Amino acid sequence: MSTVALAQDLGIETSSDLKQQLAPYLEQTGELRVDASQVGRIHTAAVQVLCAFVIARRQAGHSTVFDNGTNTFLDAARLLGVLQTFGLEATSDQLKSVENAA
């Protein structure tokens, strides 16, 4: 089992770097753990890269597990409707309405 750690900043400008970071793990057999414990900023583009990665691994018969997701990571996954894609469950704390700070 391998682990890949996500960066603290997963803004749109880092999406290409994220794709390159994940590429070597696409065909890796066995379970892959993705450590999301440092994510402090994440944009939709990064979530899309992660979704495509997880789905491609799933289609190849490989499992991907997200560990230690920060509130920022979990909120983004919930708001974008991809908790299930990431194999995560919403807790009651995550079901609260979030105001758009923009």
TACORRA-V548019 format. One record per residue. N is the residue number from 1. SS is DSSP state (2 for helix, 1 for strand, 0 for the rest). D_CENTER is the distance of its C-alpha to the mean C-alpha in Angstrom with 2 decimals. Layout:
n={N & N}
ss={SS & SS}
d_center={D_CENTER & D_CENTER}
//
This chain:
n={1 & 2 & 3 & 4 & 5 & 6 & 7 & 8 & 9 & 10 & 11 & 12 & 13 & 14 & 15 & 16 & 17 & 18 & 19 & 20 & 21 & 22 & 23 & 24 & 25 & 26 & 27 & 28 & 29 & 30 & 31 & 32 & 33 & 34 & 35 & 36 & 37 & 38 & 39 & 40 & 41 & 42 & 43 & 44 & 45 & 46 & 47 & 48 & 49 & 50 & 51 & 52 & 53 & 54 & 55 & 56 & 57 & 58 & 59 & 60 & 61 & 62 & 63 & 64 & 65 & 66 & 67 & 68 & 69 & 70 & 71 & 72 & 73 & 74 & 75 & 76 & 77 & 78 & 79 & 80 & 81 & 82 & 83 & 84 & 85 & 86 & 87 & 88 & 89 & 90 & 91 & 92 & 93 & 94 & 95 & 96 & 97 & 98 & 99 & 100 & 101 & 102}
ss={0 & 1 & 1 & 1 & 1 & 0 & 0 & 0 & 1 & 1 & 0 & 2 & 2 & 2 & 2 & 2 & 2 & 2 & 2 & 2 & 2 & 2 & 2 & 0 & 0 & 0 & 0 & 0 & 0 & 0 & 0 & 1 & 1 & 1 & 1 & 0 & 0 & 0 & 0 & 0 & 1 & 1 & 0 & 2 & 2 & 2 & 2 & 2 & 2 & 2 & 2 & 2 & 2 & 2 & 2 & 2 & 2 & 2 & 2 & 0 & 0 & 0 & 0 & 1 & 1 & 1 & 1 & 0 & 0 & 0 & 2 & 2 & 2 & 2 & 2 & 2 & 2 & 2 & 2 & 0 & 0 & 0 & 0 & 0 & 0 & 0 & 0 & 0 & 0 & 0 & 0 & 2 & 2 & 2 & 2 & 0 & 0 & 0 & 0 & 0 & 0 & 0}
d_center={17.70 & 15.67 & 12.98 & 10.96 & 10.30 & 8.12 & 10.78 & 12.05 & 12.37 & 9.83 & 12.59 & 13.75 & 16.08 & 13.59 & 11.85 & 14.53 & 14.17 & 10.47 & 11.72 & 14.59 & 12.82 & 10.99 & 14.19 & 16.21 & 14.00 & 14.23 & 17.55 & 17.37 & 18.83 & 18.05 & 15.08 & 12.30 & 10.63 & 7.50 & 8.79 & 7.04 & 10.69 & 11.59 & 9.37 & 12.29 & 11.79 & 9.22 & 10.73 & 10.41 & 10.86 & 7.73 & 5.86 & 8.61 & 8.25 & 4.95 & 6.99 & 10.01 & 9.07 & 8.44 & 11.50 & 13.53 & 13.19 & 14.12 & 17.00 & 18.17 & 18.36 & 15.75 & 13.46 & 9.94 & 9.34 & 6.89 & 9.52 & 10.85 & 8.35 & 10.52 & 12.13 & 10.82 & 7.09 & 8.56 & 11.04 & 9.07 & 7.41 & 11.04 & 12.82 & 11.32 & 11.99 & 8.91 & 9.03 & 11.17 & 9.25 & 6.58 & 9.93 & 10.01 & 13.18 & 14.30 & 16.84 & 19.90 & 18.84 & 15.79 & 18.21 & 20.28 & 20.76 & 19.26 & 21.58 & 20.56 & 21.53 & 22.05}
//
